[in-house]
């Protein structure tokens, strides 16, 4: 859950940063930032995207395996029950 939550929080932040006004030179106000500053900010966010993405994929694979195992056990129990009733 942490991975998905972090990714959904970061996605709008990165989209906002991408569309933030760009200046040619650095200024002392927060009205604009340079392309270099944008890249620095995005580069600092990369670990906060990659690690939660990996956690989310791992979580999804684990859940899929649990569901698959439960489904296989359910099928086996149904088959045994059906065979026992047939005897």
N, C-alpha and C positions, 0 to 999 in steps of 0.2 A: 504494500500500500504506500510506503514511503516513496518509492521510486516514481510511481504514477502521480502521486500528489506533487512531488517536486517538479516533475516535468510539466505538469499543467500550470504550475505557478511560474515557471521560467519562460514558457512559450510566449505569453503576452509581453513579458519584460523584454525579451529579445526582439519581438516584432516592433515594440515601441522604439527600442534603440535603433533598429534598422531604419525607421522612418523619421528619426530625430533630425532636425536641421543640421546641415554640415557647413562648416566655415572653411575658408582657405587657410587662414592663420588662426592660432589660438587667441582667445579673447579672455578678458577677466570676468565676463558675465556667464551666466548659465544659458543664455539664449541659443548658443550653438556649440558644437564640438567639432574637432577636425576628424578626418578619416583615420588618422593615426590613433587618436584618442578612442574612437569607436572600436578599432581593432584591438586595442589594449583591453577595453572593457569586455568585449566578446571573448577574447582569449582567456581572461580570468574566469569566465563562466563555463568554459569547456568542460572542466572536471565535474561541474555541477549538472551537466547534461549527460555526459558519458556514463558516469557511475550510476545515477538513478535509472538510466535507460537499461543498463546491464541488469540492475536489480529487478526492473519490471519484466524483462524477458525471462530471467531466471524464475521469477514468481509465476509467470504464465505457464512456463514449461512444467514446473512442479505441480501446479493445479491440474494441468492437462493429464499428467501422469496419474495423479490421485484419482481423477474422474475415470480414466481408462481402467485402472486397477479395480475400482469399485464396480464398474460396469461388467468387467470380466468375471468378478466374483459373483455378481448378481446372476449373470447368465449361467454360471456353473451351479449355483444353488437351485435355480429354476429347473435346470436339466435333471439334477439329482431328485428334486421333489417330484417331477413329472415321471421319472423312472420308478420311483418308490410307489407312486400311486398306481402305476401300471402293473406292479407285481401282485 
